[in-house]
Amino acid sequence: MSNSTAADVSTLIEANLPYLRRYARALTGHQDSGDRYAAATLEAIISDPAVFSSEHGSPKVALFRAFHAIWSTTGIPVDSSGETGLAARAQAHLSRLTENTREALLLSTIEGFSIEEVAQVMQAEPNEARELVQTALAEMNAAVSGKVMIIEDEAVIAMDLENIVADMGHKITGVARTKKGALDLAAQETPDLILSDIQLADNSSGIDAVNEILRELGDRPVIFITAFPERLLTGSGPEPAFLISKPYSEDQVHSAVSQAMFFASTETLKA
């Protein structure tokens, strides 16, 4: 491979790496484990550049396909031995899901791949990929329900999120527009999941609000919503495992809420 070609490949990978981190974190439920899989993917490409090839589709498809070659052979952890609390519950739920369904769902909804691209990434037929997505939605929606707190300062978005989450069968504990409002709301009724914007109405931080709530209430899943997801997907420090980009789709919210109910994202984040 020439130096110019290597530089081109590096640029293509760099542009798509934040989204691979997002996918890997949602798939594993944690920043650290997700980032380890992403790093292993880069190492595999360095060792054998052929795994990142235009023959496998767009650069993003090729990168995710390389990831899946590693993921499908190393893993998909379902052993809950040694785990406690939310982690043990998550693994127990995972063990009951149809194989490959979560992967197909995340690829389709959170990452925005077409069914044909999902099939390319997973090295499956399109009909199989479509069936996996449908199965995942049915199984995950039926698996977990709970109380959801929304931190969002834009009234229209907050109402939309309320409707989507409530239609999934979850109870909405309330909507907060500021950090203080979020802290007060969390004190009134303990949520099972927090869905939070990054920047709030009074210029306070949704991340700061969530961190304080987690310190007070303990372990529970969190989904952050932001128009700039790449800023929280650098891998350079504590970052969220579950992240939705603005503008979002209803399917993305469905998928993220279902996924996050399986796992806890309780790292202390920096605003």
Backbone torsions as a table, in degrees:
resi	resn	phi	psi	omega
1	MET	NA	128.4	-179.5
2	SER	-71.5	163.6	179.5
3	ASN	-61.6	-39.6	-178.6
4	SER	-67.0	-40.1	178.0
5	THR	-65.1	-42.9	178.4
6	ALA	-60.7	-39.2	179.3
7	ALA	-66.5	-39.1	178.8
8	ASP	-63.6	-44.5	179.3
9	VAL	-61.9	-43.1	180.0
10	SER	-60.7	-40.6	179.0
11	THR	-64.9	-42.5	179.3
12	LEU	-64.4	-41.7	179.0
13	ILE	-66.1	-44.5	-178.1
14	GLU	-59.1	-37.8	-178.3
15	ALA	-67.4	-29.1	-176.1
16	ASN	-103.7	-7.3	-176.0
17	LEU	-61.8	-40.0	178.5
18	PRO	-57.2	-35.6	-177.4
19	TYR	-77.4	-29.6	172.5
20	LEU	-66.5	-39.7	176.6
21	ARG	-60.8	-44.6	-179.7
22	ARG	-59.6	-46.5	-178.6
23	TYR	-63.9	-46.6	-177.5
24	ALA	-64.8	-36.5	179.3
25	ARG	-68.7	-43.4	178.3
26	ALA	-65.7	-34.9	-178.0
27	LEU	-69.6	-40.2	-178.2
28	THR	-91.9	-21.9	179.6
29	GLY	92.7	-1.8	-176.7
30	HIS	-146.1	149.7	178.3
31	GLN	-62.6	-50.0	-173.6
32	ASP	-61.1	-49.5	-177.9
33	SER	-67.5	-37.9	177.7
34	GLY	-63.4	-43.9	-179.4
35	ASP	-67.3	-30.8	176.5
36	ARG	-64.9	-41.2	177.3
37	TYR	-65.5	-39.2	177.7
38	ALA	-63.2	-41.6	178.6
39	ALA	-64.5	-39.5	178.2
40	ALA	-63.5	-34.4	177.5
41	THR	-64.5	-43.5	178.5
42	LEU	-63.5	-40.3	178.6
43	GLU	-63.1	-38.8	179.3
44	ALA	-65.0	-39.0	179.2
45	ILE	-67.6	-39.6	177.7
46	ILE	-63.0	-41.0	-179.5
47	SER	-70.0	-35.9	-178.2
48	ASP	-142.6	87.4	-177.1
49	PRO	-56.9	-18.7	-178.6
50	ALA	-65.0	-22.6	-179.9
51	VAL	-71.3	-17.9	175.0
52	PHE	-109.3	86.5	-171.6
53	SER	-129.9	146.7	176.9
54	SER	-63.9	-17.6	176.5
55	GLU	-65.1	-20.0	-178.1
56	HIS	-94.9	9.6	178.8
57	GLY	110.7	-158.4	179.6
58	SER	-63.9	163.9	178.1
59	PRO	-54.8	-38.8	179.5
60	LYS	-67.4	-43.1	177.8
61	VAL	-61.6	-44.2	-178.8
62	ALA	-62.5	-39.8	-180.0
63	LEU	-66.8	-45.7	180.0
64	PHE	-68.2	-32.9	176.7
65	ARG	-65.0	-40.5	177.1
66	ALA	-63.2	-40.5	176.3
67	PHE	-59.4	-46.2	-175.7
68	HIS	-66.6	-28.9	176.9
69	ALA	-62.2	-33.7	177.7
70	ILE	-80.3	-48.1	-177.0
71	TRP	-58.0	-44.1	-175.0
72	SER	-71.5	-19.9	-179.3
73	THR	-100.9	-16.7	-176.2
74	THR	-105.6	-19.8	-167.1
75	GLY	-155.1	-96.2	-178.7
76	ILE	51.0	72.4	-174.3
77	PRO	-63.0	128.7	177.3
78	VAL	-131.6	6.6	-178.4
79	ASP	-88.2	117.5	-177.1
80	SER	-95.0	5.9	179.9
81	SER	-63.4	131.1	-179.6
82	GLY	89.3	-13.3	179.2
83	GLU	-88.5	152.9	177.1
84	THR	-134.7	165.6	173.9
85	GLY	59.2	-136.9	-177.1
86	LEU	-62.1	-35.2	-179.8
87	ALA	-62.0	-41.9	178.8
88	ALA	-66.6	-41.2	177.3
89	ARG	-61.8	-41.4	179.6
90	ALA	-59.9	-48.0	-178.1
91	GLN	-66.7	-34.5	177.8
92	ALA	-63.8	-41.1	177.3
93	HIS	-65.7	-42.9	-178.5
94	LEU	-59.2	-38.1	-175.8
95	SER	-65.4	-17.1	-178.4
96	ARG	-98.4	-3.7	-178.7
97	LEU	-84.9	149.1	175.2
98	THR	-63.6	137.7	-176.2
99	GLU	-57.7	136.3	175.3
100	ASN	75.7	0.8	-176.3
101	THR	-72.4	-42.4	-179.2
102	ARG	-62.6	-40.5	180.0
103	GLU	-59.6	-48.2	-179.1
104	ALA	-62.8	-39.7	-179.7
105	LEU	-64.7	-47.0	179.8
106	LEU	-63.4	-43.5	180.0
107	LEU	-60.5	-40.4	-176.2
108	SER	-76.2	-46.6	-171.7
109	THR	-90.9	-54.8	-175.6
110	ILE	-73.0	-43.3	-176.7
111	GLU	-92.2	-10.1	172.5
112	GLY	75.4	20.0	176.4
113	PHE	-72.6	145.1	171.1
114	SER	-70.4	165.2	178.6
115	ILE	-59.5	-38.3	178.4
116	GLU	-63.3	-39.2	179.4
117	GLU	-71.5	-37.8	175.0
118	VAL	-57.3	-43.6	179.1
119	ALA	-62.2	-39.7	177.8
120	GLN	-62.8	-47.3	-178.4
121	VAL	-60.8	-44.6	-174.9
122	MET	-90.0	0.9	-178.7
123	GLN	53.4	54.4	-179.2
124	ALA	-132.9	173.9	174.6
125	GLU	-82.8	148.4	-179.6
126	PRO	-54.6	-40.6	179.4
127	ASN	-62.5	-37.9	177.9
128	GLU	-66.1	-43.5	179.4
129	ALA	-61.8	-42.8	179.2
130	ARG	-61.8	-42.7	179.6
131	GLU	-66.1	-36.6	178.1
132	LEU	-63.5	-42.5	179.1
133	VAL	-62.2	-46.3	-179.1
134	GLN	-64.2	-39.7	178.5
135	THR	-65.0	-42.5	-179.9
136	ALA	-59.9	-46.4	-179.4
137	LEU	-59.3	-45.1	-178.7
138	ALA	-65.8	-45.0	-176.0
139	GLU	-70.4	-41.0	-175.4
140	MET	-75.8	-35.8	177.5
141	ASN	-64.3	-31.3	-179.0
142	ALA	-84.1	-15.4	-170.3
143	ALA	-79.3	-41.9	-171.0
144	VAL	-139.5	136.6	171.0
145	SER	-139.6	156.5	-178.1
146	GLY	-174.5	-162.2	-178.1
147	LYS	-100.4	128.4	-175.1
148	VAL	-118.2	129.3	175.7
149	MET	-103.2	134.1	-178.8
150	ILE	-113.0	128.3	175.5
151	ILE	-114.7	103.9	-174.0
152	GLU	-157.3	128.2	-174.7
153	ASP	-91.3	-15.1	178.8
154	GLU	-90.5	117.6	-171.2
155	ALA	-59.1	-42.2	-177.3
156	VAL	-65.5	-42.6	179.3
157	ILE	-66.8	-42.2	179.8
158	ALA	-60.6	-42.8	179.4
159	MET	-65.5	-40.0	178.7
160	ASP	-62.9	-45.5	179.0
161	LEU	-62.6	-42.1	177.5
162	GLU	-56.2	-47.5	-177.8
163	ASN	-64.0	-43.7	-178.5
164	ILE	-63.1	-48.5	-175.9
165	VAL	-68.9	-40.0	178.6
166	ALA	-64.7	-38.6	178.6
167	ASP	-64.4	-21.3	177.4
168	MET	-79.6	-7.8	179.5
169	GLY	100.5	8.4	179.4
170	HIS	-94.1	153.1	176.2
171	LYS	-91.1	134.7	177.1
172	ILE	-93.3	120.1	179.7
173	THR	-76.8	-21.1	-179.8
174	GLY	150.3	175.4	179.1
175	VAL	-124.3	130.6	177.1
176	ALA	-114.4	142.9	-178.3
177	ARG	-105.4	-15.1	-178.0
178	THR	-134.6	169.7	177.7
179	LYS	-61.6	-46.6	180.0
180	LYS	-61.6	-42.3	178.9
181	GLY	-62.1	-36.6	179.3
182	ALA	-67.0	-43.3	179.8
183	LEU	-64.1	-41.6	178.6
184	ASP	-64.4	-42.5	-178.3
185	LEU	-65.3	-42.2	179.6
186	ALA	-63.9	-32.6	179.8
187	ALA	-72.3	-26.3	-178.5
188	GLN	-77.0	-41.5	-179.4
189	GLU	-148.1	123.5	-176.2
190	THR	-72.5	121.9	178.9
191	PRO	-85.3	155.0	172.5
192	ASP	-88.0	-24.0	-179.7
193	LEU	-146.0	145.6	177.7
194	ILE	-117.9	129.7	177.1
195	LEU	-114.5	111.8	-167.5
196	SER	-132.6	136.8	168.1
197	ASP	-73.6	163.4	-179.7
198	ILE	-85.5	-48.2	-177.2
199	GLN	-107.5	127.1	-173.7
200	LEU	-106.9	176.6	-168.2
201	ALA	-58.0	-41.8	-176.8
202	ASP	-94.9	24.5	-176.9
203	ASN	66.7	13.3	172.8
204	SER	-78.6	168.6	-173.0
205	SER	-102.7	127.2	173.8
206	GLY	-63.9	-33.2	178.0
207	ILE	-64.0	-44.7	178.5
208	ASP	-62.1	-42.2	179.9
209	ALA	-61.4	-45.6	-179.5
210	VAL	-63.7	-43.8	-179.7
211	ASN	-59.1	-41.0	179.4
212	GLU	-68.3	-39.0	178.3
213	ILE	-63.5	-43.4	-179.6
214	LEU	-65.7	-37.4	177.4
215	ARG	-64.4	-33.6	-178.2
216	GLU	-82.2	-43.0	-172.4
217	LEU	-99.8	-19.5	179.5
218	GLY	91.4	-163.6	-169.3
219	ASP	-62.0	124.3	173.5
220	ARG	-165.7	153.4	-177.7
221	PRO	-72.0	150.4	-178.4
222	VAL	-136.3	137.9	172.1
223	ILE	-120.4	127.8	175.4
224	PHE	-101.8	146.2	178.2
225	ILE	-120.0	130.4	-178.1
226	THR	-154.2	149.7	175.2
227	ALA	-79.7	-10.2	-176.7
228	PHE	-129.1	68.5	-175.4
229	PRO	-61.7	-30.5	-177.2
230	GLU	-62.3	-22.6	179.6
231	ARG	-71.7	-20.3	179.2
232	LEU	-111.5	20.2	-179.0
233	LEU	-131.5	37.0	-177.1
234	THR	-85.2	-24.8	-176.5
235	GLY	79.3	7.0	-174.6
236	SER	-92.9	-7.4	-179.7
237	GLY	-166.9	-173.6	178.5
238	PRO	-59.6	123.9	-177.8
239	GLU	-140.9	161.9	-175.1
240	PRO	-72.1	150.4	174.2
241	ALA	-84.5	-26.1	-176.8
242	PHE	-121.5	122.2	-171.4
243	LEU	-144.2	128.8	176.0
244	ILE	-113.2	136.4	178.0
245	SER	-87.5	142.1	169.2
246	LYS	-92.3	138.7	-6.7
247	PRO	-72.7	144.8	-177.5
248	TYR	-106.4	166.3	173.5
249	SER	-109.6	163.0	178.0
250	GLU	-61.3	-39.1	179.1
251	ASP	-62.7	-36.7	178.8
252	GLN	-64.0	-43.0	179.2
253	VAL	-64.9	-45.4	177.2
254	HIS	-53.1	-50.8	-175.7
255	SER	-65.3	-46.9	-177.0
256	ALA	-64.1	-42.9	179.8
257	VAL	-63.1	-44.9	179.6
258	SER	-62.0	-42.9	179.8
259	GLN	-64.9	-47.5	-174.7
260	ALA	-65.6	-28.4	176.8
261	MET	-65.2	-17.5	178.0
262	PHE	-84.1	-26.6	-170.7
263	PHE	-131.2	163.1	173.9
264	ALA	-110.5	135.1	175.7
265	SER	-117.9	88.1	-169.6
266	THR	-116.0	17.3	177.4
267	GLU	-62.3	148.2	173.7
268	THR	-77.4	120.3	-175.9
269	LEU	-99.6	156.1	177.4
270	LYS	-101.9	130.1	-179.5
271	ALA	-70.1	NA	NA
